Amino acid sequence: MSKVGKLPVAIPAGVTVNVANGVIAVKGSKGELKQTFHDDVEIKIDGTHVVLSVKNDTKQANAYHGLYRSLIANMVKGVSEGFSKTLIITGVGYRAEVKGKELVMNLGYSSDYIAIIPDGLTVVATPDGKLTVTGTSKQLVGEFCSQIRKLRKPEPYKGKGIRYDNEVIRRKVGKTGVK
């Protein structure tokens, strides 16, 4: 059995978990998330905890055991608290603003880049170059932030680009003039 999968997932007050027909649905104050699961894993709701067990002891079943436990824990946290990531845009003239369901960014290219904000996510752009992405799905928040960061990765000489707020950019020394 998986070490991660053995741990029960606590269900906080205000969150409901339903398991039916190979689909687990978690509903809370922030929204609702659904996830299909494999037949090798059995999911039971035991009062205020979700308990997972494997039907047969194979390597693949143990992998699913830990995977689905982590996914369910993230779903419970997402519908009760939510997930958030912050991106910092650094560079002369680099800026971003939210217009409806679009994120319009000027990143030094000849035209603005427009990213459509997926359903279930909220993006807030501040004038000082911070983008805050929040949502109920950890995977959706991380994927959207990754796609935005890919547009202009931070470079090591001046530090220009888009980076996460907790990311450290290793700076390099540029060329020096010979005297």
C-alpha positions in Angstrom: 0.0 0.0 0.0 1.0 3.6 -0.6 2.3 5.6 2.4 0.4 8.7 1.1 -2.7 6.7 0.3 -3.0 5.3 3.8 -3.6 8.8 5.3 -7.3 9.7 5.6 -8.5 13.0 4.1 -10.4 15.2 6.7 -13.6 16.8 5.4 -14.0 20.3 7.0 -17.4 21.7 7.9 -19.3 23.0 4.9 -17.8 20.5 2.5 -19.7 17.6 1.1 -18.2 14.6 -0.7 -20.1 12.1 -2.9 -18.9 9.0 -4.6 -21.0 7.4 -7.3 -20.3 5.5 -10.6 -16.5 6.0 -10.6 -16.8 9.7 -10.0 -16.0 11.6 -6.8 -17.7 15.0 -6.4 -16.6 17.5 -3.8 -18.7 20.6 -3.1 -17.9 23.5 -0.9 -18.4 27.3 -0.4 -15.9 28.1 -3.3 -17.4 25.7 -5.9 -17.6 22.1 -7.0 -15.0 19.8 -8.4 -15.3 16.3 -9.9 -12.8 13.6 -10.6 -13.1 10.2 -12.1 -11.1 7.4 -10.5 -9.8 3.9 -11.4 -11.5 0.7 -10.4 -8.3 -0.5 -8.5 -9.0 2.1 -5.8 -12.0 2.0 -3.4 -13.1 5.3 -1.9 -15.3 5.3 1.3 -16.7 8.2 3.2 -16.3 7.5 7.0 -18.0 10.3 8.9 -15.7 13.3 8.6 -12.9 11.5 6.7 -12.4 10.0 3.2 -10.6 6.7 3.4 -9.0 5.0 0.3 -8.0 1.4 0.0 -6.7 -0.8 -2.9 -8.6 -3.8 -4.2 -5.6 -5.7 -5.4 -2.0 -5.2 -4.3 -0.2 -4.4 -7.6 2.3 -1.7 -8.3 -0.1 0.2 -10.5 -2.9 0.0 -7.9 -0.5 1.4 -5.2 0.4 4.3 -7.5 -3.3 5.1 -8.0 -3.8 4.8 -4.3 -1.4 7.7 -3.5 -2.4 9.7 -6.6 -6.2 9.7 -5.8 -5.6 10.5 -2.1 -3.6 13.6 -3.1 -6.1 14.6 -5.7 -9.0 14.3 -3.2 -7.1 16.3 -0.6 -6.4 19.0 -3.1 -10.1 19.1 -4.1 -11.2 19.4 -0.5 -8.8 22.2 0.1 -9.7 23.9 -3.2 -13.5 24.1 -2.5 -13.0 25.2 1.1 -10.0 27.6 1.0 -9.0 27.9 -2.7 -5.5 28.1 -4.3 -3.6 31.2 -5.3 -0.3 31.9 -7.1 1.3 35.3 -7.7 3.4 36.2 -10.7 5.7 39.3 -10.9 6.2 41.0 -14.2 9.6 42.9 -14.3 10.9 45.0 -17.1 10.7 48.5 -18.6 7.3 48.8 -20.3 6.1 45.3 -19.3 2.6 45.4 -17.9 -0.6 43.5 -17.7 -4.3 44.3 -17.2 -7.5 42.4 -17.0 -10.3 43.3 -19.4 -13.3 41.1 -18.8 -12.3 37.5 -19.4 -9.1 38.5 -21.1 -5.6 39.2 -19.7 -3.9 41.7 -21.9 -0.1 41.8 -21.5 2.6 44.1 -23.1 5.8 42.1 -22.8 8.1 43.8 -25.3 6.8 42.2 -28.4 5.5 44.2 -31.4 1.9 43.6 -30.3 0.1 42.9 -27.0 -0.4 39.3 -26.0 -4.0 38.4 -25.0 -4.7 35.3 -22.8 -8.2 34.1 -22.3 -8.8 33.5 -18.6 -10.3 29.9 -18.1 -13.6 29.5 -16.3 -13.1 28.9 -12.6 -10.1 31.2 -12.3 -9.9 34.8 -11.1 -7.0 37.0 -12.2 -6.1 40.4 -10.5 -3.5 42.6 -12.0 -2.0 45.5 -10.0 -0.2 48.5 -11.5 3.1 47.5 -9.8 3.4 44.4 -12.0 1.8 41.7 -9.8 -0.6 39.1 -11.2 -2.6 37.0 -8.7 -4.3 33.9 -10.0 -6.9 32.3 -7.7 -9.2 29.3 -8.2 -10.5 26.1 -6.8 -8.5 23.7 -8.9 -4.8 23.5 -8.0 -4.0 22.0 -11.4 -5.8 24.7 -13.3 -4.2 27.5 -11.4 -0.7 26.0 -11.8 -1.2 25.3 -15.5 -2.4 28.8 -16.3 0.5 30.4 -14.4 2.9 28.2 -16.2 1.5 29.2 -19.6 1.8 32.9 -18.6 5.3 32.5 -17.3 6.4 30.8 -20.6 5.6 33.9 -22.6 8.6 35.7 -21.2 10.9 33.7 -18.9 13.1 35.7 -16.6 16.6 36.3 -17.9 19.7 36.1 -15.7 21.4 39.4 -16.6 18.8 42.1 -15.8 16.1 39.9 -14.3 13.5 41.0 -16.9 10.5 38.7 -17.5 7.7 36.9 -15.6 8.5 35.0 -12.5 6.7 33.5 -9.5 6.8 35.6 -6.3 8.8 33.0 -4.4 11.2 32.2 -7.3 14.8 33.2 -7.0 16.6 34.2 -10.2 20.3 33.5 -10.2 21.9 36.7 -11.6 24.9 36.6 -13.9 27.6 39.3 -14.3 27.4 40.9 -17.7 30.4 41.9 -19.9 32.8 44.5 -18.5 34.8 46.9 -20.6 38.6 46.2 -20.8 40.8 49.2 -19.9 
